């Protein structure tokens, strides 16, 4: 699995676990919905650390908690 796909799946999974919509996540993290939607809708494979930190803030978690998931164990570094 590509790293960008794992990040997208993790964002969606955490939002679902916390019962938070993408719009509410954006508001809580200080992101525009277009930024996050372009990532989640495969319009962009790029996610800056700054954006990821804002996503984590919106979810109420740390970067460690974000990446501490088995989904990141099978990243394909060859793409």
C-alpha positions, 0 to 999 in steps of 0.5 A, a space after each residue: 500500500 502506498 503511504 498516501 493511501 495509508 494516511 487517507 485510510 487512517 484519517 477516515 478511520 479515526 474520524 469514524 471512530 471519533 464520530 466526527 465529520 470531515 467538515 467538523 475535523 477541518 474546523 477543529 484543526 483549522 483546515 479548509 475543507 478543500 485541503 482535506 477533500 483534495 487529499 481524501 478524493 485522490 486529487 493530491 498525494 501530498 500531505 505536509 507535516 503541518 497539515 497532518 499536525 492540524 488533522 491530528 489537532 482536529 482529532 484530538 490526538 498526537 502524531 504518534 497516536 496517528 502513526 501508531 497503527 498496523 496500517 503503516 506496517 505494509 507501506 510500499 516504498 517503491 512507488 
